[in-house]
Amino acid sequence: MDDCLLKPQMPAGEYIVEFDHYYTTTMFRESTPKVVMVFYIADGDYEGVRIERFYTVARLYGESERNGRFKPKGQTCRLMMEFCSCFPDQVIERLDRLPMSRWSMGRFLVLIRGVTKNHEKEIIPRQLKYSVIERIIRSV
């Protein structure tokens, strides 16, 4: 996402999204490895709006990059739980071999919420509030 643009602000609720890609990165002084999944709203008033879902992972393999390799935190972390909810037929044998290509095969129902406070628990002014994917519920 262009770092000059503000993140989208939309009403909380359930939306249908389509997966675009994912990338690996680090945050918080490069000490926290993350996987960021990029989706676009598929229909309605916000069709085409880009929205991201962030997951903390155990580690990254190699540099931060698009389609980078990573290892989820464990078998009950949020990423694994949401992946298995969306793809109940997927056999999982190893955490470090999660087939992320499955995300490109459909649409997903997500729960979006507004962010009202920053990392220091300060209230975000109305103009700067934004929305995030709280949870990926299921494939549709």
N, C-alpha and C positions, 0 to 999 in steps of 0.2 A: 504494500500500500504506500502511496506517495506520502512522505512525511510532512507535507504541507497541507494535506487535506484532513479535515476532522473526521472522526469515526461516526458512523450513522447513528441517528437517534430515532427510534420508532416505538410505538406502543408495545408494552409487554404482552406476550401471548404466544400462541402456537403458529408456526409458519412452515410452509413447504420450501425446502431448499434443494439445490443441486450442487454437488461437489465439483470443485474446479481443480485444486491441487493441494499439496501440503508441503511444508518446509520445516527444517530443523533450525533451531537458533538457541542462544543462551540469553538469559535476562538477569537482572539484579547483579551488576558487576561481573557478568559472565560466569556466575557461580551456579545458576539454575538452568539445567537443560530442558528445552521445551520442544514440543511438536505443535505446529500451528496448522490447522486445517482451514482452508479457504472455501467458503460456500457463497452462492448467490441466491437471493430470494427468487423463487420460481414463478410466483404469480401474485396477483393482488396489487394494492397501491404501492408497494415497495419492490415490485418486480425489478430484478437487475441490481439491487443493492448488494454490495459485497459485505459479508459478515464472517468473522473468524471465530474458531473454537480453539482455545489454548489448553494444552495438557502438559503437566510436568512429567518428565520421564526419568528413568534411572540414569541413563547415560546416552551420549551421542557417540557414534562411530565415525571418525573423520571430522571434516569441517562442517559448519552450519551451511546448509544448502537446500535447494529445492529437491524433493524426493530423497533427502538424506537418510542415513541408516541410524537406528536408535533401538534402545531396549526399554520397554514399558517398566513402570515401577514394580509391578507384581500382577498376579493373575486376578486380583480384585480391584485394581486401580480403575479410575474413571474411564480411561481410554479402552481398556479391555472389556469392561462392563458394557459400554456403549457399542463397541464393535460387535460383541457377541449378541446383543439385543437386536442389532440391525441385520446380522448374518448368522442366524441360529444353525444353519447347515454347515458352517465352516468348522473344520477340524483344526484345533490349535495344539501343536505339539511342542513348540518352543516360543518363548516370549520374543526372542530377537528375530523371528521370521514371520511377523504379522503381515499378511498380504494386503497392503494398503490399496492396491489396485481395485479391490472390491468396491471401494467407495464410488468409483466412477460409473458404476452400473445401475444407477437409479436415483430416485428422489427420497428425501428424508423429512420426517416430521421433527421439528426442533422446538424447544421452549426458549424464548428470548425474554430477557429481563433488562431493565435499565440500570445503569451504574449511577449511584447517587453520591458516593463518597470515594475519595482517593485513597491511596495506600497509607496516608497519615490520618485517616478517619475524618478528614475535613469534608464538609458538604461541597459538592461540585456545583458551581453556578449553572443556572438553567441553560445558558447558551453552550456550555461545554459538556453537558451530560451526553452519554452515548449508550448504545445497546450492545449486548454480547449474547452469544449462545450459552445458555445455562446448562442445557442438556440436549443430547440427541436422543429422541424417544424411540424411534423405529423407522424402518424403511416403509415407503408407501407405494 
